[in-house]
Amino acid sequence: MRSGTPGFSGARLREARESRALSVISMAELAGVSTQAIYQYEADRNSPGPEVLAKIAVAANLPEAFFLQPARDPQEHTIYYRSMSSATKTARRRADSRLNWVRDIVAYVEEFVALPETNLPRFELPDDPMLISDPDIDLVADEVRRYWRLGEGPIANVVLLLENQGVVVARGPLGAETLDGVSTHDGTRPVIFIGTDKGTPARWRFDAAHELGHVLLHGQVRQDGFQHPDHHKRIEQQAHRFASSFLLPLAAFGEDLFAANLDVMRSLKPKWKTSIAMMIMQAKYGGYISEETQKRLWIGMSRRKWRTAEPHDDTMEPETPRMLRRSLELILEQGAQTADDVTDRLRLTPTDIESLTDLPRGFLSTYARVSLIGDRDSNVISMSDRRKPE
């Protein structure tokens, strides 16, 4: 390798570029070098000098130290994507980076905080996901509810439930409306990322349950198993089936559905916190309505313009993750680390860390820990200005 920056990692440059959805051409223009130079940097055939590295860091909006980390070990765990279309390829790569950053935060946090142990039931399912039937999935959803002692009623907060079971949940934009969420499970702690590029609180609850379905149903599926369109489509249908059965148990939901009309479903939405569209599909699946009635309900949805905005969408509160946010707040409050320590160790910008952990914008930049100042006569508590968590 030619002289440049010792310790520079081409893999980290690629990760940074993809996390910001930057093409090689764009990165080259911003760094003031040729596209060939970027390719050489990423292949570790060359490394940038200090001035070019500084420009690359500015272009990617990441600390220079980010690029001096060793390359990650090759991922052996499967990442579950909602869409495999070429239109979302860039978004999938960005999602990969964000998942990895969340996992970095988890590893850092666990040095100081005891997170809830992972508490997921295990199921003996066929190795071939094409052999998993819808009744199998309904049984899995019922068993998960029993395992977590949820009963058959509505789940108050899906995100909080998952975090209490040791699942890490993060949320934020993924850069593609066709990528509602991604998840991964490396055998230790599952990580779920909910995309907020579009959707509603009810839809985001469904997305969280959908990704849980992947973790429970498809742990045996290797990444290349998603490449075949028919396999990917079926795997997505299975995660949808799980989410529907998990959020709307057929027996309990059927008891509430005393009439198959949109006004009844609208009245049930605040209780079950699911979309009316999902209720229609679940009612048809459970045999509570006929195909003709389902068609009539869809027509009614269109006439009322509920396909784009359903009732109660503007009043439901989104379920926000708390685990990582509260962990970082505790680490700072107890003085285990300073805000600078956090950013230095993670080698990310404060904005990235705040976004991935649901901390308020500017929290790390303005944080100052309460400290005791001793003098000859007494101890005086000095409170520096500090942004309070929302």
Protein Blocks (a to p, Z undefined) as FASTA:
>chain_A
ZZddehiafklmmmmmmmnopafklmmmmnopafklmmmmmnopaccdfklmmmmmmmno
pafklmmcccddddfbdcddfbfcfklmmmmmmmmmmmmmmmmmmmmmmmmpccdddddd
dddddfblklpcfklmmmmmmmmmmmnonojbdcfblmlmmmmnopacddddehiaklnb
ccddehiaccddddfkbccfklmmmmmmmmmmmmmmmmmpcfklmmpmklmmmmmmmmmm
mmmmmmmgfklmmmmmmbccfklmmmmmmmnopafklmmmmmmmnopacfklmmmmmmmm
mmnopmmocghklmpccdddfklmmmmmmmmmnomacfklmmmmnopafklmmmmnopae
hklmmgccddddddfkbccdddddddddZZ
